[in-house]
């Protein structure tokens, strides 16, 4: 049995904190000495481990008390969660250590790291965490995979050189790079439309990301048009020249509106899965307006558009919208 001072010392807590846990019924000692001192058993220490672990996960004390008072949660389950959290921290620390070693190596040889190197270090420290959860970052190759980062740097350099040479979005060379861009983006985001949308939003809002990645707003617009041209080659098998021109104009003028709308739809579906609410109807209205700006309003267009999507795998690469999102939006429109 441990006295309260001993337990506090081992746990890195104050005696006052353990008194508070006792007062609110969160952790009461199993016994008291003849002199009235609190004495804590092995089971008490195991419960304190649960409390402290759940606090590290961000759970309020009131919720911890309710959880432990109810069905509870096993020590093994909590340890599993702690191990997962530590694995993520170790992975993040390893990436940060690699970047810092690179910076130290430059400084040790008398070379001054350039702006991009400093921005990359800052980016790894804080930037991505503003837009993605730790679990998402662990699976985001653009953030965690050095090979993917190198591949993207090579592609960005190639696109930059093409733009400087006056290449047009509909040039064969440009479309080859655009197809590579689409395929890599789909691969490195696991085709998750929410992650794709937030990457676009992050690159739009954060000058530091633009600087460190080399993906400027002008490059994003250029590649949006080029990716549109890649898909238009396939759409041409299903749509008229007038419909293709409308889509081309849409890609050039309003493609930037899709990522924030897709992310808003994704977040609303998570918050309120039912499409029978005002927010869902408003989002469905925005989607419908943007969609018709892209394909027009002719009744014969939509069946051909859908047939193309169902038939051509290329048109689903980097699409953004999932079938689940579309079903949710149609249900919201139907219930107006």
N, C-alpha and C positions, 0 to 999 in steps of 0.2 A: 504494500500500500504506500502511496506517495502522499506527502503533505502538500498543501496548496502551493507553498513556495517552491518546492522541488518540481512540481508539475509545470508551474509557470516558467521556471528556468529552462526546462527541457523544451517547452513549446514556444519559447520566445514571446511569451505574453506577460502581462502584468497581473499581479494578484488581484488588482481591482477588476480586470476584465473577467477573471474566473468568478469573482464574487457576483458580477453582473449576470454571467451565464447562469449561475445558481438562482439568483433573484427572479429571473424570467422563466425559470424552469427548463432551460435549454440543456444544462449540464449540472446535475446535482451529484454530490459525492455519495458513494455507496455506504460510507460509514463515517463515524466520528470517533475520535479518541476519547479516553476518559476525561481529558481536559477540554473536550469540545472542539478540537481541531478537525477540519475537514480532511478526510482520507479518501484517496482515489484509487480504484482498482484497475486491473487490466482492461475490463470492459468499459470503464469510464474513459480510459485513455484512448481506446478504439473509437468511442463515440466522439471524443474531442478531435480525433483525426478526421472523422467524417465532417464535423462542423467546420474545421479550418479549410478542408479541401473544397467544400461547397462555397465557402466565403471567397476562396480564390477564383472560383468560377463566376463570381459576381452575384451570388444569390443573397438576398437580404436575410437578416437573422430571423425575422418573423416567418419567412417562407421556409427556412431551414427547420425551424421548430415544427411547422405544420407537416413538412415532409417526414421528419423523423418520428413524429407522433402518429402518423398514419401507417400506410403500408411500409414506409421506410425504403431504404435503398441499401443494398449490401455493400460491405466494405470492398469486396472484389470488384463490384461495378464502379465504385468511386476510384479505386486504384487504376482500373482500366482507363477511365477518363483522364486521370492525372498523367498516365503514361502517354496517351495520345496528345495531350497538351504539351508535354515535355518534348515529344518527338517533333512537333511543329516548331517549338522554340529552338530546338537543336538545329533543325534544318534552316530556319531563318538566320540563326547565329552563324552557321557555317557559310551561308551566302554572304553575310555581312563581313565575316572574317576574310573571305576570299577577296572581296573588294578592297578591304583595308590593307591586306598584304600587297595587293597590286599598287595601291597608292603609296605605301611605305617603300616599295621597291623603286618606284619612280623618284621619290624624294632622296633615297639613299644614294642614287647614282647622280644626284645633282640636277635631275630633270624636274621641271615644274609640271605637275599634272595640269592638263588643259581644262577649260571650262566644262566640257562634257563629262570628264572624269569626276570632277567635284559634284556636278549635278546628278550623276548616276549614284554617287554615294548618298547624297541627300534623298534621292528618290527611293533608294532601297530602305532608308531609315524610316520614312514617313509617308511618302506620296501615295503609294498603292493602297495603304491601309485606310485611306479616306474613302476608297471606292469599293474595296473588296474585303470579305471576311478572311480570317486566317486559314480556314479550310479551303476557300476559293484560291487563295494565294499559293497554297501548297500544291494545287493541281493546275495552276496557270503557268504553262510552259514559258510564256513571254516574260514571266517574273522569275521562275525558279530553275529554268533549264538553260545553262550557258551555251549549249549547242544551238538551241532555238534562237537565243539572243544573237549569236554570231550570224546565223542564217538570215535573220531579219536585218541586221546591219548591212549585210551584203546586198540584200534586195533593195533596201532604202537607198544605198549608194548608187545602185544601177538605175533606179527610178529618177533620182536627183540628176544624174548625168544625162539621162534621156530628156528630162525637162529643160535642162540648160542648153541642149543641142537643138531645141525647138520641136521635139517630137509631139505629135498630136495624139489625143486619146484614142482615135480610131486606127492608128498605125498598127500593122501586124506585130512589130516589136513591142509596142506598148501593150497590146492585148495579151501577148505572151507573158509579160511581167504581171499584168493584172490577174490573169488566171492563176499564176503562182501565188500572188498576194491572197486571192480568195481561198485557195486551197490551204495555205499555211494558216490563215486566220481561222478557218473552220477546224483545222487539226489542233491548233494550240489553245483554242477556247472550248474544245470538245463540242463544238457546234451549239453552245449554250447561248440563246439569243439575249438573255439578260447580261451576260458577261461581255458579249460583243457590243451591246449598247453602251455599257458603262465604260468600256475601253474608248469608244468614240467620244463619249462625254468627257472623260478624263483628258484626252488629247485636245479636245476643244477648249477646255477651261484652264489647263495648267501649262503656262509657258515653259516651266522647267522641264516637263515631259517632252514638249515639242523640241526644246533645245537638245536634250540628252539623246532622244531617239532619232532626231533628224526629220521626223514626220511633221512637217509644217502644215498649217491650214491649206496653203496652196497645193501641197502634195496630196492631202486628203481629198480635196475637191477634184484634182486631176485624176486620182485613182478611182474615185467614185464614178466619174464619167467613163473611164476606161473599162471598169468592171461592168458598167452598163452596156458598153459596146460589145463586150464579150457575150453577154446574155442576149443582146439584141440580135446577134448572129443566129442564135438558136430560136428566139422569138419569131424571127423572119419566116420560119416554116409554118407559123400558125396565125400571124397577124398581118394586116394590110400595111402598105407603106405609110398611110396616114396614121395608123395606130402606132407604128414604130417611131414616127417623128414625134408623136405626143409623148411617148415614153422617153425618148432622147431628151426632149425639153425638160421633162420632169427630173431626170437624173441630174441635169445641169443646174436646175434652179431650186429643187426642193428635196433632194436626197438627204440633206442634213437634218431634215425634220423627222426622219424615221427613228433614229436611235433613241432620242428622249421619249418619243411616243411608245416605242416598244418597251422601254424600261418602266414607264408609268403603268403600262398594261400589266407587265410582269409583277410589279409591286402590288398593284390593286388586286390581282388574282390571288396573291399570297395573303393579303390582309382580309379580303372578303371573297371567297371562292364563288359565291353565288353571283350571277350576272344581273340579278334583279335589284339593282340599287342605282342611285342617281349618278355616282361616280363612274360606274360601268357604262351607263348610257352615254355620258359625256365623252368618254374615251372612244366608245364605238362610233359616235358621230364624227370625232376627229379622224379616226381611222378611215371611215367611209369617204370623207371629203378628200383625204390625201390619196386614197386608192383611186377614186374617180379622176383626180387630177392626173394620175399616172396612166390610166387605161381608157378614160373617157366614159361616156354614159350610153353608148349604143348597146342595145340588148343582145346583139349577136356576138359582141366581143367577149363577154364573161365566160360563156361555155368554151370558147377556144383558148382563153387564158387558162382556165382550170385544166383543160386537157393537156396543155403544154406542161404545166407544173407537175401533173401526175405522170407524164411520159418521159420528161427530160431530167435526168439526175443533176445535170449542171445547174439547172434553174433553182435547185434546192440548196446549193452550196452558198453559205453566207446569206441565206434568205432572211434570217431574223425572226420572222413570224413562224411559230409552230402550228401544227394542226389544232392542238389544244387551245391556243390563243384565238385562232380564227373561229373555232366553235363557240368559245366564250363570247366573243364580240358579236357573232351572228345572233346568239341567244339574247344578248342585251338589246340589240336592235329589234328583234322580234317581239320583245316585251314592252316596247315603248307604246 
